[in-house]
Amino acid sequence: MCEACPVIDWAEELPTVRSFTARKVAGNMTDHIVWFDRYDRELHKPFVGGKNASLGEMMMAELPVPPGFAVTTNAYEVMWGDPGLVEDINEMLRGIDHDDYAANQVTADRIRARIESVPMDETVVADITEAYGALCEHCGVENLPVAVRSSATAEDLPDASFAGQQDTYLWIQGADAVVDHVRQCWSSLFTDRAIAYRHSMGYLHDSIAMSVGVQKMIDPIASGVAFTLNPTNGDRSQIAIDASWGLGEAVVSGEVTPDNFLVDKVLREVVKREISDKAIEYRLTEAGTVDKVEIEAERRNSTSVTDEQLIGIAMLARRSEKHYGCPQDVEWAVDRHLPEGENIVMLQSRPETVWSQKAVSPIQKNSGDPVASIVSTLVSPLHTKK
């Protein structure tokens, strides 16, 4: 039994990622629940938000994604059938002075508390409870730890960036706790930052809805991002990988500079590596919390991923690029409870938005360099119809 998870012997009781994707969860699809392993782009995308749509798309492409389900925006809309709630929230929103930051924080907290005070519709509760039970049974673990992640429809808008404005909760166990954290994700659509951003961008508050993802929790040895091009110069023959110990919060918060690697797409070799001094990591504890801990001296300046893992990450990122037909920004993790060789999982894949928007200069037809033409063909992503 692993020291980080004394209650569950994950390595023995949980199937590998490969077997997760090989068999579907025996849970029902309803107006309120969409399983990632039965995601249909045409039917479900409008109701699951950007993050959940990406997870469903990746799983249907047979990429290694931890199993889970989306609580649809239909469930969120049921909440607004309460006229008293609508009246109270509108009154608080009308009273906001967008130049008074401190007062807005107080108002946002009041709005969130009001939303979280509303009992969830019984049908929605029953659907979430049933889906969570099916996920626990699928994984062979009672009260399976899950991540509960916000997935707003605003994440799909082309002219705004709403990413990171809503909440994610880690290591949630038990159906009642899952239901409660789904409600907290709904209320996070009204953080002070989200309210201010919608105002500055000219979006109505009721034009955006919230889906919530419930997904088997992983316990990462290391995690990071992979770009299927070199973000420093746009070179599409390379994959850039950032990696650090534990969960990704230390890198996102700027507390740690990640290790940086470049992998050649064609040769499948690590062609550049920069190992950083990584003083802290965010790690799951025995109590099921996420804590910031100091990294032992022998690991601080050592590589957070092996070369074999780097090649595995690069190849998965490349598969995602081929599936979507454009350069990708991929979130990944190495799960400590899965077997080596099957322990790299994908958590998100989204289009790279800087270099991929720039025109690529074509190779001259009569360049006289046949090798250049072959390399160009190998590294160019395959474009598929959507």
ABEGO torsion letter per residue (X at the ends): XBAABAABBAAAABBBAAAAAABBBBBBBBAABBBAAABBAAAAAAAAEAAAAAAAAAAAAGBBBBBEBBBBAAAAAAAAABAAAAAAAAAAAAABBAABAAAAAAAAAAAAAAAAABBBBAAAAAAAAAAAAAAAAAAGBBGBBBBBBBBBAAAABAABBABGABBBBBGBBEAAAAAAAAAAAAAAAABAAAAAAAAAAGBBAAABBBBBBBBBBBBBABBEBBBABBAAAGBAABBBBBBBBEBAAAAAAGABBBBBBBBBAAAGBBABBBBBBBABBBBBBAAGBBBBBBBBAAAAABBABBAAAAAAAAAAAAAAAAAAGBBBBBBBBBBAABBBGAABBBABBBBBAAAAABBBBBBBAAAGBAAAAAAAAAABBBBBBX
